[in-house]
Amino acid sequence: MAENVSFNEVPDNIRVPGIYIEIDPSKANGGGAVMERRLLLVGQRLATGKVAALNTIRLGSQAGDQAADAFGHGSMLHTMAAAAREANEYVDLWAIALDDDGDGQAATGKVTLGGAPTASGTLCLYIGGNRVRIGVAAAEPVATLASRLAATINATSGLPVTAAATAGEVTLTCRWKGETGNDLDLRLNYYDGEQTPAGLTVAITAMASGTANPEVQPVLDAIAGKQYYSIVCPYLDGANLAALEAEMVDRFGPMDTLTGHVFNAKTGNHAQLTTWGSSRNSPHCSTLGLHGVPTAPWVVASVWATVAEFSGANDPARPFRSLVLPGVLPPAEKLRFMRSERNLLLYDGISTFTVDQGGQVLIETIITNYQTNSFGLPDISLLRLETKWTVDFVRFRMNSAIARDYPRHKLGDKAVPGQAYATETTVRATLVAEAVKLHEEDGLIADIAGFKRDLLVKRSNQNPNRMNAVMPPNLVNQFDIFAAAVQYRL
């Protein structure tokens, strides 16, 4: 009888003869729900950019050109967007800009030319991994060379600095204010075959004196209620990190479930990286340790996050190990951390990379900054990014399954055929069915028998309209280490 069936649109009191068939799509999706994920780049704009600060824009296939127009050629966000899109063309990429802090100072560095070239050649200067070359003629005055070097830098689109020459000295000034400019790498002759012309001396003064990063809180306010699964934010000062970590805690909580994860990169020697890493403890931030890497850290972080985001969206539990970071220049071999050093970094919240025989930079392990629990004891529960992303995906799928199967249901102890009824038995069946899919189709959880045994679904004693559950998925792990003993015989 019609009154025994729960309809959404066909009224029970219709008397006009006819055939009334409503379309109910709630059970159409037999497979698991698909999680939509976006990556957000946070960085600074230039005054020449056409998009005002705190406005999010989506970046398409020509993200570099689009970001150059939106945020200014050579801006931080321009270089981040270009590198991210080059790393992967399918990640859903967004960007939001900040203006410089009015009280900040821009970092500066110097290239001082001396001596007199005794032979013709080419001077190769690298600025944040970007090469600038000028020809050098024998006996050419250094003042002339300095002027030409400064002019070439200023004429090269996309560089993060401007240049001014005085006598034989070229002063480089970061295009934006803040501490980040201090990490711009300056060097000569990165590749084999590049060498300074004989007789010419070049002294480099590292970038320094940049102060006052912009505050990131306005960005967090601007994206309130919007999910960006991966966020690249280059600011490593304590105030901004605290704001980011607090926001990500809220987003990971049960009420909003706007899960987000922050990627950044930090430059320093081994002692500096371990000291800094041991001072952090957030499961919602990951930091890649860089030593001797020419590429700017905000660019490296953008590439790193993009590669991780694409892989994680496809399979959150599959290890990131050996994925290539396109466009990231490796450090010289003598500056690369040894296995023992990288092992220590991984105990201090710093993620690591390796370099293959062909000079490609590869992800080794992505960990979070999380190291100890509230009692100060070592805790690996949210150490690995694969773990965090896998359990979040399981939560998403269980959430979607309940929303799909019980959009407008009554709650009772016994189901009534044809009626929109939810019971402990039906809800349990939904959760078990979804767990089976996560095991058999997605390969994300193991031990289905244990899940069924330990799954608890009970109506609340305090709220008659509430169902409570404890879901115990056994997450799959990552095959990182194989150890064996060769016990040979003679």
C-alpha positions in Angstrom: 0.0 0.0 0.0 1.2 3.5 -0.8 1.1 4.7 2.8 3.6 2.0 3.7 6.2 3.4 1.4 8.2 6.5 2.2 8.0 8.8 -0.8 9.9 12.0 -1.2 7.7 13.7 -3.8 4.5 11.7 -4.5 1.9 12.8 -2.0 -0.3 10.3 -0.2 -3.4 12.4 -0.6 -3.5 12.5 -4.4 -6.9 11.5 -5.8 -6.4 12.3 -9.5 -6.0 9.1 -11.5 -2.6 8.5 -13.1 0.8 6.9 -12.8 3.2 8.8 -10.6 6.8 7.7 -10.5 9.4 9.7 -8.7 13.1 9.5 -9.5 15.2 8.8 -6.4 19.0 9.0 -7.1 20.0 8.3 -3.5 21.0 4.7 -4.2 22.4 5.3 -7.7 26.0 5.5 -6.5 26.9 1.9 -5.8 30.6 2.6 -5.6 32.4 4.7 -3.1 32.1 8.5 -3.0 34.8 10.4 -4.8 36.6 13.0 -2.7 37.1 16.4 -4.4 40.5 17.9 -3.5 42.1 21.2 -4.1 45.6 22.6 -3.6 46.0 26.2 -2.4 49.1 28.3 -2.9 49.6 31.1 -0.4 52.2 33.8 -1.1 52.9 37.4 -1.8 51.8 39.5 -4.8 53.4 42.6 -6.4 51.8 45.9 -6.9 51.7 45.2 -10.6 49.4 42.2 -10.1 45.8 42.6 -11.2 44.2 40.5 -8.5 43.8 42.1 -5.1 45.0 40.4 -2.0 42.8 37.8 -0.2 40.9 36.8 -3.4 41.2 33.2 -4.3 41.5 32.4 -8.0 41.6 29.1 -9.8 44.7 28.4 -12.0 44.3 26.6 -15.2 46.7 24.9 -17.6 48.7 28.1 -18.1 49.0 28.7 -14.4 52.4 30.5 -14.8 51.1 33.1 -17.2 47.9 33.4 -15.3 49.6 34.0 -12.0 52.1 36.4 -13.6 49.2 38.5 -14.8 47.3 38.1 -11.5 50.1 38.6 -9.0 52.9 40.3 -11.0 55.9 38.9 -13.0 58.5 37.6 -10.6 56.2 37.6 -7.6 56.4 34.8 -5.1 53.0 33.5 -6.2 54.0 33.6 -9.9 57.0 31.4 -9.4 55.1 29.0 -7.1 52.2 28.6 -9.5 54.5 28.1 -12.5 56.4 25.4 -10.7 53.3 23.7 -9.4 51.6 23.5 -12.7 54.8 22.2 -14.3 54.9 19.5 -11.7 51.4 18.2 -12.6 48.8 19.4 -15.0 45.8 17.7 -13.4 45.9 18.9 -9.8 43.1 21.4 -9.1 45.3 24.5 -8.3 44.2 27.7 -6.5 46.1 30.7 -5.2 45.5 33.5 -2.8 47.8 36.5 -2.4 49.0 38.6 0.5 50.4 42.1 0.3 53.8 42.9 1.9 53.8 43.8 5.6 54.1 47.6 5.7 56.7 47.4 8.4 58.8 44.8 6.6 62.1 45.1 4.8 63.2 43.4 1.6 66.2 41.1 1.6 69.3 42.2 -0.2 72.5 40.6 -1.5 75.5 41.5 -3.6 77.6 40.3 -6.4 81.0 42.1 -6.4 83.2 41.8 -9.4 86.9 42.4 -9.2 90.2 41.8 -11.0 90.3 42.0 -14.8 89.4 39.2 -17.2 92.4 37.9 -19.0 90.3 35.7 -21.4 86.8 35.9 -22.9 84.1 33.7 -21.4 80.7 33.6 -19.8 79.7 34.5 -16.3 76.9 32.3 -15.0 75.0 33.6 -11.9 72.2 31.6 -10.3 69.4 33.4 -8.4 67.1 31.0 -6.6 68.0 28.3 -9.1 67.4 30.6 -12.2 70.4 31.1 -14.4 71.5 34.5 -15.7 74.4 34.6 -18.1 76.5 37.5 -19.6 79.4 37.3 -22.0 82.7 38.6 -20.8 85.4 40.0 -23.1 89.1 39.9 -22.2 90.2 43.1 -20.4 86.6 44.4 -20.1 86.2 46.7 -17.1 84.4 45.2 -14.1 82.2 48.3 -14.0 80.9 47.6 -17.5 80.4 44.0 -16.6 78.4 44.9 -13.5 76.2 47.3 -15.4 75.5 44.6 -18.0 74.8 42.0 -15.4 72.3 44.2 -13.6 70.6 45.1 -16.9 70.3 41.4 -17.8 68.8 40.5 -14.4 66.2 43.3 -14.7 65.4 42.3 -18.3 64.9 38.6 -17.3 61.2 37.9 -16.7 60.2 36.1 -13.6 63.3 36.6 -11.5 62.5 37.3 -7.8 65.0 40.2 -7.5 65.8 43.5 -9.1 69.4 44.7 -9.6 71.3 47.9 -9.4 75.0 48.4 -10.3 77.5 50.8 -8.8 81.1 50.6 -10.0 81.8 46.8 -10.0 79.1 45.9 -7.5 75.6 44.6 -8.2 73.1 44.9 -5.4 70.2 42.5 -5.6 66.9 43.3 -3.8 64.1 40.8 -3.4 60.9 42.0 -5.1 58.9 41.5 -1.9 59.4 42.2 1.8 59.9 39.6 4.5 62.1 36.9 5.9 61.5 34.6 2.9 63.8 36.6 0.7 66.7 35.7 3.0 66.5 32.1 1.7 67.1 33.1 -2.0 70.2 31.1 -3.0 72.9 33.0 -4.9 75.7 31.1 -6.5 78.0 30.8 -9.6 78.6 27.9 -12.0 76.1 25.2 -11.0 76.5 22.9 -13.9 79.6 21.1 -15.2 81.5 23.2 -17.8 80.5 26.5 -16.3 83.4 28.5 -15.0 84.3 32.1 -14.2 86.5 33.7 -16.9 90.2 33.7 -16.0 91.3 36.9 -14.2 87.8 37.9 -13.1 86.9 37.5 -9.4 83.4 37.3 -8.1 82.4 37.6 -4.4 78.8 36.9 -3.4 77.1 38.3 -0.4 74.2 36.1 0.6 70.7 37.5 0.7 69.9 38.9 4.2 68.1 41.5 6.2 64.6 40.7 5.1 62.1 41.1 7.9 58.4 40.8 8.8 56.5 38.3 6.8 52.8 39.2 6.2 50.3 37.7 8.6 48.6 34.6 7.3 45.5 34.9 9.5 43.6 37.1 7.0 44.0 34.2 4.5 42.6 31.8 7.0 39.7 34.1 7.5 39.2 34.5 3.7 38.9 30.7 3.2 36.8 30.0 6.2 34.3 27.2 5.3 36.1 26.3 2.1 38.1 23.1 1.8 41.6 23.1 0.4 43.1 19.7 1.0 46.7 20.8 0.6 48.0 24.2 1.4 51.5 25.6 0.5 52.4 28.4 2.8 56.1 29.5 2.9 56.1 31.5 6.1 58.1 29.7 8.9 58.0 32.4 11.6 56.4 31.3 14.9 53.3 33.4 14.8 52.2 32.3 11.3 53.0 28.7 12.1 50.9 28.8 15.2 48.0 30.3 13.3 48.2 27.7 10.6 48.5 24.8 13.1 45.5 26.0 15.1 43.4 26.4 12.0 44.3 22.9 10.7 43.4 21.4 14.1 39.9 22.8 13.7 39.6 21.7 10.1 40.6 18.1 11.0 38.0 18.0 13.8 34.6 16.2 13.6 32.4 19.2 13.2 33.6 20.7 10.0 35.9 18.0 8.5 37.5 20.5 6.1 40.7 18.6 6.3 43.7 20.5 5.3 47.5 19.9 5.4 50.2 22.5 5.2 53.4 22.0 3.1 56.5 24.1 3.6 60.3 23.8 3.1 63.1 25.0 5.3 66.7 25.7 4.4 69.6 25.0 6.8 72.4 22.7 7.7 71.7 19.4 9.6 71.9 20.9 13.0 69.7 23.9 12.1 67.1 21.6 10.6 67.0 19.1 13.5 66.9 22.0 16.1 64.0 23.7 14.3 62.1 20.4 13.6 62.3 19.3 17.2 60.5 22.5 18.2 57.4 21.7 16.1 54.7 19.0 16.9 51.8 19.4 14.5 50.3 16.5 12.6 48.9 19.0 10.1 52.2 20.4 8.7 55.0 18.8 6.8 58.4 20.4 6.2 61.0 19.4 3.7 64.6 20.0 4.8 66.8 21.7 2.2 70.6 22.0 2.4 72.5 23.4 -0.6 69.4 23.3 -2.9 69.5 26.2 -5.4 65.8 26.3 -6.0 63.9 28.7 -3.7 62.2 26.9 -0.8 58.7 28.2 -1.6 59.1 26.8 -5.1 60.3 23.5 -3.8 57.4 23.3 -1.4 54.9 24.0 -4.2 56.3 21.2 -6.4 56.5 18.9 -3.4 52.9 19.5 -2.4 51.6 19.2 -6.0 53.3 15.8 -6.5 52.1 14.6 -3.1 48.5 15.9 -3.7 48.2 14.1 -7.1 49.5 10.8 -5.7 47.5 11.1 -2.5 44.3 11.8 -4.4 44.7 8.6 -6.4 45.7 6.5 -3.4 46.3 8.0 0.0 48.0 4.9 1.4 50.5 4.3 -1.4 54.0 5.5 -0.3 55.3 8.7 -1.9 58.8 7.3 -2.0 60.7 7.8 -5.3 58.2 10.3 -6.8 60.2 12.9 -8.8 60.1 16.6 -7.9 60.3 18.2 -11.4 62.4 21.3 -11.8 64.0 21.1 -8.3 67.8 21.4 -8.6 69.7 19.0 -6.4 72.4 20.1 -4.0 76.0 19.3 -4.9 76.9 15.7 -3.9 79.1 16.7 -1.0 76.2 18.6 0.5 73.6 15.8 0.4 72.7 14.3 3.7 73.8 10.8 4.3 71.4 8.0 5.3 72.3 8.4 9.0 71.7 12.1 8.8 68.3 11.7 7.1 67.3 9.1 9.7 67.9 11.7 12.4 65.9 14.3 10.5 63.0 11.8 10.3 63.1 11.6 14.1 62.8 15.4 14.4 59.8 16.1 12.1 61.7 16.9 8.9 60.8 15.1 5.7 63.6 14.0 3.4 64.6 13.5 -0.3 67.2 11.7 -2.3 68.9 12.3 -5.6 69.1 9.7 -8.3 72.0 9.0 -10.7 70.6 11.4 -13.3 70.3 14.3 -10.9 66.5 14.1 -10.2 65.3 15.0 -6.8 63.1 12.2 -5.4 60.7 12.1 -2.4 62.1 9.7 0.2 59.6 10.1 3.0 56.8 12.6 3.8 56.2 12.8 7.6 54.3 15.4 9.5 55.9 17.6 12.3 54.1 15.4 14.8 56.4 13.6 17.2 55.1 13.3 20.7 51.6 13.0 22.4 50.2 15.2 25.1 52.3 13.3 27.7 55.5 14.1 25.8 56.0 10.5 24.8 57.0 9.4 21.2 53.9 8.8 19.1 53.7 7.6 15.5 49.9 7.6 15.2 50.0 10.6 12.9 53.6 10.7 11.9 53.2 9.7 8.3 51.2 11.7 5.8 49.9 8.5 4.3 48.3 7.6 7.7 46.6 10.9 8.1 45.3 11.0 4.5 44.1 7.3 4.7 42.2 7.6 7.9 40.6 10.9 6.7 39.6 9.2 3.4 38.0 6.3 5.4 36.1 8.9 7.5 35.0 10.6 4.3 33.7 7.4 2.8 31.9 6.3 6.0 30.3 9.8 6.2 29.3 9.7 2.6 27.8 6.2 3.0 25.6 7.3 6.0 24.5 10.4 4.2 23.7 8.4 1.1 21.7 5.6 2.8 19.9 7.7 5.4 19.2 11.2 4.1 15.8 11.6 5.7 15.2 8.6 7.8 13.3 7.8 11.0 15.3 6.1 13.8 13.9 3.1 15.5 14.7 -0.3 16.9 13.1 -2.3 14.1 12.9 -1.5 10.4 9.5 -1.2 8.7 9.4 -2.5 5.1 9.0 0.3 2.6 9.6 3.0 5.2 12.6 5.3 5.6 13.8 3.7 8.8 17.3 3.5 10.3 18.1 0.9 13.0 21.3 -0.3 14.7 21.2 -3.3 12.3 20.8 -1.3 9.1 23.4 1.3 10.0 25.8 -1.5 11.0 25.2 -3.1 7.6 26.0 0.2 5.8 29.3 0.6 7.7 30.4 -3.0 7.1 29.5 -2.8 3.4 31.6 0.4 3.0 34.5 -1.2 4.9 34.4 -4.2 2.5 34.6 -1.8 -0.4 37.5 0.0 1.2 39.2 -3.3 1.6 38.4 -5.1 -1.6 38.2 -2.2 -4.1 40.4 0.5 -2.6 42.9 -1.6 -0.7 43.0 0.9 2.2 42.0 -1.2 5.2 42.7 -4.8 6.3 41.2 -7.4 8.6 37.5 -7.1 7.7 36.7 -9.8 10.2 38.3 -7.7 12.9 36.3 -4.7 11.8 33.0 -6.6 11.9 33.9 -8.0 15.3 34.9 -4.8 16.9 32.4 -2.4 15.2 30.0 -1.0 17.8 26.7 0.7 16.7 24.3 1.8 19.5 21.5 4.2 19.9 22.3 7.0 22.3 20.8 6.8 25.8 20.8 10.6 26.2 19.5 11.7 22.8 16.6 9.6 21.2 17.5 11.0 17.8 21.1 10.0 17.8 23.1 6.9 16.8 26.6 6.3 18.1 29.3 4.1 16.6 32.9 3.1 17.1 34.6 2.2 13.8 37.9 0.3 14.1 39.5 0.2 10.6 42.9 -1.5 10.5 44.7 0.8 8.0 47.1 -0.7 5.5 50.7 0.2 6.0 53.6 1.1 3.7 56.3 -1.3 2.6 59.3 0.9 3.4 61.9 -1.5 4.7 62.9 -5.0 3.8 65.5 -6.6 6.1 67.0 -10.1 5.8 69.9 -12.1 7.0 71.9 -14.1 4.4 72.9 -17.2 6.2 75.0 -18.9 3.6 76.6 -22.3 3.7 80.0 -23.5 2.5 
